[in-house]
């Protein structure tokens, strides 16, 4: 992954060494020897990553950090020093540094650190771009809330139907937090067998259970100094939820079969597609865990309730997938745009994304036409079962149509609709669909 890197160090030998290492890794490198040289550099350079020495002849790295972040807000700054102290490292992170690197450094470790910084920068840009296309006030409010609470360590619960973008919001929280230089670890609580989820979360020691042939670290420890996303929290077994609550309260985690507990320091983000009140009532979510984990709650409305977002999102997806497919597409025809806007999207943003990607591959002209879309028009949607509300009827008929297209293959149907398999099963049962 090629990047523009600026090295600021008064030691000519260190600068030359860094230039050699970074150039061999196919990076474009510029170099400065002091803080005074920055004034001219601001006008002519646009670095992705800045390697900043802590002690310079005319300033300290701590003095220059706020200035660099003001002029190059998207650049990630790695501060380097041979005189590291804990207090200086903490202060550097507070002032916007991506990482604090001691000298002498291992070239491979430094390159991996730079790679991680570039990945974080790219993710920040992608998430920032996504957040700017929200047109409806509900999503603008969500983004404003997230940006206010992200710098804190408060636990956050994200609710909303499958496919509404809960994971994207979790990415936004992490990348705009003070923990952005740490890992973002994600686990889908519904995807793991009951007997493995505790080992996955808390770790395990060799011999703790059949198949435990070695020690396992666990996701809490992997997420140290970063963020842990617990997706589909209400699908976690209740007894595991009680152990999770204890970990959150005591800030300690004990591996399965272990005798020693370890301090843990990670921010918790949880997500669920269930209505919280129903999950608590049905015994799927512990009420005390809910109160512990939802210091801030963020709800993402379904796409059908924020129609102003449909076309901006569709155009963003069109631009991305057209570039990937090397297609020159100008947009959607009026009829295609209206069909997108009027469809109810039971699979929400994920279904819209899949639909646009498919249309890009099938379209032949400069515009995506209505015929390139697999979704049906509002008129044909209205011809189904009338024992449901209009909204439910649209959703039911969409599922029926997709099941026909896939020959009854539920896994493929869920994939095309952009929803989880369990969500599809629930909807089939609720709507009494014969399969």
Helices and strands as residue ranges (DSSP letters): E 4-8, H 12-24, E 28-32, H 38-44, E 49-53, H 61-71, E 76-81, H 86-94, E 99-102, H 107-132, H 137-149, E 156-159, H 166-175, E 184-188, H 194-202, H 219-222, E 227-231, G 233-235, H 238-250, E 252-254, E 261-263, E 267-272, H 276-281, H 287-293, E 296-299, G 303-305, H 308-324, E 331-332, H 334-342, H 348-362, E 367-368, G 370-372, H 378-381, H 390-405, H 410-417, H 421-431
